């Protein structure tokens, strides 16, 4: 099978999430390869020192936590859907912020990580609803992985893909920011 739900996180991903939840920047950075990159909110952060500064400010500084909801192995890349919380500006964000983290791994290190606020795939959402909720230890830790994203998460993710606002439109192609040719520039503005 090319894509499958899994119940155990690869060790480096489990360590990364544990380090994020512990607000331990040194442990977070240790999970990355020296020439890794992170793409967060369409910002590219290249190299270990840039990642160290980014994680210190954006994750550790904002006390970001990740509660794993779903893990998918897709051709060896790992997709983690998690509930994010923290002390960051939550203006225009859903009450329950579910984001997808796409991990590419090589030699026991993270070589790329993309963190994206996605609209759920209708096919995947239907599949995960049929599977129900399963729990299992995450990477040997005490956390749980749930194989289904709650329906509320689907409803909460109807914000604009470029600015996370709810414009009352179902498709990003009708977003006022995108129509003005400025995707992403309105993100975080009131």
C-alpha positions as CSV (number, residue, x, y, z in Angstrom):
1,X,0.0,0.0,0.0
2,X,1.3,3.5,-0.9
3,X,-0.5,5.4,1.9
4,X,-1.6,4.0,5.2
5,X,-2.7,5.1,8.6
6,X,-0.1,4.1,11.2
7,X,-0.3,4.0,15.0
8,X,3.4,4.4,15.9
9,X,5.4,7.5,15.1
10,X,8.9,7.0,13.7
11,X,11.3,7.7,16.6
12,X,12.6,11.0,15.3
13,X,9.1,12.3,14.7
14,X,8.0,11.2,18.2
15,X,11.1,12.9,19.6
16,X,10.4,16.1,17.7
17,X,6.8,16.3,18.9
18,X,7.9,15.4,22.5
19,X,10.5,18.2,22.3
20,X,8.0,20.7,21.0
21,X,5.6,19.8,23.8
22,X,8.4,20.2,26.4
23,X,9.4,23.6,24.9
24,X,13.0,22.3,24.6
25,X,14.6,24.1,21.7
26,X,17.9,22.1,21.8
27,X,15.9,18.8,21.6
28,X,13.8,20.2,18.7
29,X,16.8,21.2,16.7
30,X,18.6,17.9,17.4
31,X,15.9,16.2,15.3
32,X,16.9,18.0,12.1
33,X,19.6,17.3,9.7
34,X,22.2,20.1,9.3
35,X,20.9,21.2,5.9
36,X,17.2,20.7,6.7
37,X,14.5,23.2,5.9
38,X,11.2,24.1,7.4
39,X,8.2,25.6,5.5
40,X,5.8,27.2,7.9
41,X,3.0,29.5,6.7
42,X,4.8,29.7,3.3
43,X,8.0,30.9,5.0
44,X,11.1,28.9,4.2
45,X,13.7,28.4,6.9
46,X,16.9,26.8,5.7
47,X,19.7,25.3,7.7
48,X,20.1,24.3,11.4
49,X,20.9,27.8,12.8
50,X,17.9,29.4,11.0
51,X,15.7,26.6,12.3
52,X,17.1,27.0,15.8
53,X,16.1,30.8,15.8
54,X,12.7,30.1,14.2
55,X,11.8,27.3,16.6
56,X,13.0,29.4,19.6
57,X,10.7,32.2,18.6
58,X,7.7,30.6,16.9
59,X,7.4,27.3,18.8
60,X,9.2,27.5,22.2
61,X,8.6,31.2,22.6
62,X,4.9,30.9,21.9
63,X,4.5,27.7,24.0
64,X,3.2,25.7,21.0
65,X,1.9,22.2,21.8
66,X,0.9,19.5,19.4
67,X,-1.7,16.9,20.2
68,X,-1.4,14.1,17.5
69,X,-4.7,13.1,15.9
70,X,-3.7,11.1,12.9
71,X,-0.5,9.7,11.4
72,X,-0.1,8.6,7.7
73,X,2.9,7.0,6.1
74,X,2.9,8.1,2.5
75,X,5.8,6.4,0.5
76,X,8.0,6.7,3.6
77,X,7.1,10.4,4.3
78,X,5.2,11.0,7.4
79,X,2.1,13.2,7.6
80,X,1.0,14.1,11.1
81,X,-2.3,15.9,11.7
82,X,-2.3,17.5,15.1
83,X,-4.2,20.0,17.2
84,X,-2.0,23.0,17.7
85,X,-2.3,25.3,20.7
86,X,-0.1,27.9,22.4
87,X,0.3,31.6,23.3
88,X,0.3,32.9,19.7
89,X,-2.3,35.3,18.2
90,X,-5.4,33.2,17.5
91,X,-7.3,36.0,15.7
92,X,-9.4,34.4,12.9
93,X,-8.3,30.9,13.8
94,X,-10.8,28.1,14.6
95,X,-11.2,27.1,18.3
96,X,-9.6,23.8,17.5
97,X,-6.7,24.4,15.1
98,X,-5.8,21.2,13.2
99,X,-2.7,21.4,11.1
100,X,-0.8,18.9,9.0
101,X,3.0,18.5,9.3
102,X,4.7,16.8,6.4
103,X,8.0,15.2,7.5
104,X,10.7,13.9,5.1
105,X,13.2,11.7,6.9
106,X,16.7,10.5,6.0
107,X,19.2,8.7,8.2
108,X,17.1,9.2,11.3
109,X,16.8,13.0,10.9
110,X,14.2,15.4,9.6
111,X,15.4,16.8,6.3
112,X,12.2,18.8,5.6
113,X,9.2,19.8,7.5
114,X,6.2,21.6,6.1
115,X,3.5,22.8,8.5
116,X,0.2,23.6,6.7
117,X,-3.3,24.6,7.6
118,X,-5.2,22.4,5.1
119,X,-8.8,21.9,4.1
120,X,-9.5,18.2,4.7
121,X,-9.7,16.0,1.7
122,X,-13.3,14.8,1.2
123,X,-12.1,11.3,0.4
124,X,-9.7,11.1,3.4
125,X,-12.3,12.6,5.7
126,X,-14.8,10.0,4.7
127,X,-12.2,7.3,5.1
128,X,-11.2,8.4,8.6
129,X,-14.8,8.7,9.7
130,X,-15.4,5.1,8.7
131,X,-12.4,4.0,10.6
132,X,-13.6,5.5,13.8
133,X,-11.3,6.5,16.6
134,X,-8.4,4.2,17.6
135,X,-5.8,5.0,20.2
136,X,-2.3,3.7,20.6
137,X,0.9,4.8,22.3
138,X,2.8,7.3,20.2
139,X,6.4,6.3,19.9
140,X,6.4,4.5,23.2
141,X,5.2,7.6,25.0
142,X,2.0,8.1,27.0
143,X,0.4,10.2,24.2
144,X,-2.3,8.9,22.0
145,X,-2.9,8.9,18.3
146,X,-6.5,9.1,17.1
147,X,-7.1,7.7,13.7
148,X,-10.0,10.1,13.0
149,X,-10.3,13.8,12.9
150,X,-13.4,15.0,14.6
151,X,-16.2,16.3,12.5
152,X,-15.9,19.7,14.3
153,X,-12.4,19.8,12.9
154,X,-13.8,19.6,9.4
155,X,-16.2,22.4,10.1
156,X,-13.5,24.5,11.8
157,X,-11.2,24.3,8.8
158,X,-13.4,26.3,6.5
159,X,-11.2,29.4,6.8
160,X,-9.4,30.8,3.8
161,X,-6.2,28.9,2.8
162,X,-4.3,32.1,2.3
163,X,-5.3,34.2,5.3
164,X,-7.3,31.8,7.5
165,X,-10.3,34.2,7.6
166,X,-13.8,33.0,7.1
167,X,-15.0,35.0,4.1
168,X,-18.2,33.0,3.8
169,X,-16.8,31.3,0.8
170,X,-16.2,27.6,0.4
171,X,-13.3,27.8,-2.1
172,X,-10.1,29.8,-1.9
173,X,-10.5,30.8,-5.6
174,X,-13.2,33.1,-4.4
175,X,-11.2,34.6,-1.5
176,X,-11.0,38.4,-1.7
177,X,-7.2,38.3,-0.8
178,X,-6.6,35.8,-3.7
179,X,-8.8,37.7,-6.1
180,X,-6.7,40.8,-5.4
181,X,-3.6,38.7,-6.3
182,X,-2.3,39.0,-2.7
183,X,-2.6,35.5,-1.2
184,X,-1.2,35.3,2.3
185,X,-0.7,39.0,2.8
186,X,-3.9,39.4,4.9
187,X,-3.0,36.5,7.2
188,X,-3.1,37.6,10.8
189,X,-4.6,41.0,10.2
190,X,-7.9,41.9,11.9
